Amino acid sequence: MPLKDRITLTESGFLFDHTSGVTFTLNHTGSFIMQELLDEKDPELILADVLRKYEIEEREARFEIEQFVTQIKKYSLL
């Protein structure tokens, strides 16, 4: 099942996995990255979008995105 059909993400950062019934609350940045993933954007494009939107160094942004993706994979959301 495609990710967009399985997951609902609200503007307030509430994430619901329809398959498992698990819910999460994401902060603004996590919600932004998750929406980018739901839109099936390329990882480098996600990085570029994060760098444009937030005041963060590229190295730190790359690390934070990788950590976020690792966590959502841990919960089988990707």
Protein Blocks (a to p, Z undefined) as FASTA:
>chain_A
ZZklmpccdfkopacdfknopacdddfklmmmmmmmmnopafklmmmmmmmmpccdfklm
mmmmmmmmmmmmmnopZZ
